[in-house]
């Protein structure tokens, strides 16, 4: 009998079981990374089969609304759904999560002999008894800036991340900076950590977005001839109070010509942002768009005179890279992984000094040669970050675990 070696290898391939917690809408940067890296991975020849986890609860075992969404998403990649039943009521599970706890029931407690690798794209996943797994660590902000997170998330990571890292077969991080921080904080061997960079959808984020699309987005949000743009969840690490202070230091003529437009979810611990607006009298000069759709991100970035994100800390800095891909000049900070991402294609300011941020913004707005240089170098820099290349690195991680 002839043995089909390719078929034999295919049958022996492990399933990649993905925790979908980051994929609940509205998507954050973590959710966007999860979706795009898995989409690119599933486009590689010979990839291991991918299955999205979906949970049903004890006493409420019907098909939940997110299940259909996850099934469609998995099928769009050529993957499938893996439905599990939680042995606790949904109210109990919610109560545990609100207190920074996770249910003490291993996901693989009743596993069959099939080979599986669990992929947890949000730091820490469900408990496992014996199956191999790969977590993704996006940053160590909860250690660097412990007051910047919601209390339950801080407690959750403090409690579970150290044991998750010890138990992990391999660890994925999104920048060399996070890799170094992880090695230092938890004494993780370098060969256990793989850097799988985020990338940009270059079909969407590009300088030649059609004029009618850009005009439509400006009209949708009531934006005029130009603006300074910032995009991020409103939370302490993004340093919005100092960006507001810096904006107030710009010349009156600049403020009259270019409002500060901020997009992103309302986040947490953001009271200081609104207090700063009132203190500086900026109510009529700042425009908050709230959470914006993915289709609006690129046109808003392309139409901006400048993108500003003077973060206190970033594990990567996706909006910085996206703005560069649109050819928009960027002012940001040299904190965390941002210099690793931006290279010489951005202007860096001291995020602790509003005067430094204001000077950097003014320098870019007033110097056309600098603006042109940043636009050209930004496009080149962004072009070096590609999802297929990142997916190949992730595929190598899974192969090593298998």
C-alpha angles and dihedrals in degrees: 000000000000114000116217100219093190091054090047091054091046091054091049094051114111122239116245105226110200126204102224098198092114092053098068109114138283089054119223123199089275091054092048090052092049094050097044098044091050092046090052092043091053088053092062118099114250096014119160115258113271124217126183115218118235123183134213122189136235110258089014104056101153124117108281121218096251090056093073091048092051091047092053091046093049092047091051087062094044090256133115144222128269109201118202132181120228111220091219132068116263091246091057092048091050091048091053094048094050088057095050094257133123127212112268095228115110114232091222097047093114098029120151121224092274115122115249137175115196118217116201109188094185110064099262129029137184118311117275129199103200113336119113117248143183121213126196117226112199099180143331095238091133088065098038096043106017095174094055098077133069108271095242092052091048092051091045094054094042090052102041111021098077093054091042091055092049091049096044119108091211132353127222121207129179101227142020088246092060090046091056092046091049092050091050098043099043105018093241115172112249093233090060092061126074125191109224105178123212114239141193133263094237092189089066104028105058138119096245098065106154114267093233091057092050093047092049092053093048090051091047092058098033095245122160135199101324144345146180107248133206128175129191144100108285101250134129100264092060090067097219095158090063092045087055091049090049091050090052088056094057117102115277090242091056092049091049091051100039121036119199109250118195124190128185144086120302091250121177143296089022099136091111090061094061093039089055092051091053093045093052096040093237098139094117096040101054123071120195114199097183120212109350129201121257091247090060097049100078097044091048091051093045093051095048119104088217139357117224128190112155094178123181090220138358132180088206118335107230097183089055091057093043092053090050089052088056092051093247118144114246133214113188141137133274092235127122115340098336096103088050089056101035099039111173092334097088139053113240126212134185102261092205093061121063090197091060092050091048092049092051093049092048092048092055095043094049101042113069093184090055091048091052092047092050092048094051096043091044092056091050092047094049091048090065092065109078128167095220091057092048090048091055090056090050090049089055089052091054092046091053091050091048 
